[in-house]
């Protein structure tokens, strides 16, 4: 989504405004603005998911099924106090509606209990406030440009068998030319294509066709080679998360009050799904659709976060859970419970100083420049510590440039970067029967240190696990190459590399790994993972009940010794 950044909040702050506390219900807020002199009302109707006609959504669930319909009011030349109250009310409404989406010039939220969607927007160009209140029939759908749009219909289109067959053929062709490890798995991929073609021709619905594509691309066995889609039915998940600890799977967060009332509690063991032992269920019904470079990454996808409940909306997902004393049975359907218990999402970066003057820097992702901005804000505090723990467990990556920026603060010298290779196709060579060529990066490629800041040269420990992936592994590889940190935890996901993004049809896209990375010290980690110096695992006690988990305890001990 490309957001046009309007300096609403900046202009408020420059005027000395601070949002005051406001606890007025959103319904009452809407009515008060609707009754203001000069306000105008328009009827709106939205449904569906992304189809390229819009820039994205302020708030959308699933496929946006059913109509989101109601009124949008507009009011010109609002008083500053009224604007303050408007935004403060939305910002403080999380207890009423759960998660509130915030952008600089607007807000949006969904009251699942009453099935109402709300949004507000302030247009600084024409000094107009827009407020939306809409009834949600099924799945909420509020386009990003709702304040200028009265109608949107992005409902699912059923594609024909010839279109799906052409989609599969396009994917197969793109893999042959762009997938960096194609020759490693050539026989398996070619065979899978031959087997998939008649299946997709016989398919009569989008969901099954999409699953055939997923199963086909999973034969690449690469975490950076996968498909995704907008605007068609595809796998979804339910309102709870799980986590794998040792050889067992446990409920992590329960995001639905109905599941909680049915007996699902955090820390319960998942014994079986649909009467099948949980590991057997995952291996037979989930794993075939996962393109994973390593066993640990496949387990992360299946057992951590929402993976275990992945499937077709409405299909049975009956759970057998154990509280340690007895089993309970929960009847459930995939995506069948409302997400009405919300948890605060993690910041991209957090920092705190522990005892013994040890810093704990937690980096959850490298997705945007926000992570570097937040790092700059805490770097002076980091410099004052005697040792630093960098926790990148569960960091799924993002932009390696942001990861490189942070790494550059931990060396006084230039840092040797990953070497890499990528396939080259020259048609003339093919006409002579020659194999495809390969481009190799320069052997001596270095990243410069930060020029205008003092480097942090005290001891560093980096925490990693199976959810450490992509740019987070590149980040780890730089520290490995510098011999700059002790690594503690579990082997990482074992996959990185630039993806070629290919549109396969109007709704389905592929990301195809085009680059084979090697760690700066020459170590192969794609398909293996970065191996920690000290292996630790979490237990139910350390994960669910302890303020300091086992990996952090081990890191503190290492830094105290240093």
C-alpha angles and dihedrals in degrees: 000000000000109000122202101221111223114190095231099134092037090056091048092051092046087056089055095253123152120185108252125216112276127176101171113137112255092236090057090045091054092050093050092053092044089058095050114116111265096017116142128206131211130184115238135190126187133173141158138028138282117318104158095263092097137042094239140278138298090205126000136156128204110317095338090247118184125021126299100203137165143092135322115198126197128200126183129215098012119191117254093242090053091052091049091051093046096055094038090054092053092044092052097043097089091105088056101041108010118229118031118201110221130197126163094262103031154016136218135184143163126229100209094183093059096025094236129141122208133187139166132195135180118207106206092191096063097018092237129147119212123194127184131201115176138170113234116216097189122331119016117249120182113162117220091244095046091132090067099029125079097179139028130168114184096153119157119281119210110229122214126244093251090055091051092047090052089047092055091047091050091050092049091050093048091051091054092054103033110026107101094206097042095117091054092060100024098125093047094045093047091049092047091052092052090049094045098050099073090042094055092045089056094047116110101189140051097238096057092043091052091050091052088055091048092050091048096050090045087071086073088072091211126128092212095051112079145115132247135179147198127205100020134085111272137154117305134176144226137259099268137068132215137202133205114230114178107320096331135083122225137188108255112178125009107207098177127071090208091058090047090051089049088060104266109144134174112266097029116135118242104228102172143356118214088348093304120115106261098242091047091048092052095045094050103035106025110026097062089066097049121094101206131167093206141023091245093055091049089052091049091053093046102040110023124075114343099338099107093059095048115131145086116332112256097019118130117270103171112179132209108202131182127209091191094265105052142358124252127198121222119192108214144158124212109269087359098127125070117245096232099142109073130193126203111260118237122260115242087243135017131176137191136161116239130200118294087038093281117152123220113205112184116193112186097180145348095222102125145010087265088085092058092044091052091046091054089054094056101033095095089056090049091053090060094058127096093220138005136218114203109197113200097156109141091013103144094193130238125179114010089205090069090047091050091051092058093043091054089068092066101062135057090206136054114283122232109236131216116283116225146180136207134188122262122205118199113178093209090057090052090052088057093049094250122148119253113275129237133224116218122198119237112282094228108053118148137185113219122235121248107281103203102040137070109252120238105240102167121109118295132199120193121203116212138171142166090289092059101105148160113343089015088059091048087053090051092047091057091055090046090053092049091046081228103138146034110237119218130181132036134331113283127244094271102225137106138137139116114286124224105219113215129183107223098182137338092295111019128075136181133214110205123190108237101171134066111206126201122194115254091252090055096258118147109227104156106100091014110052130226107291117223121234089225118030118213132169131199124239131202088261096051095040102042105024112023124085089212118041126216096262093053091046090053091047092052090050092051093049093047090055091050 
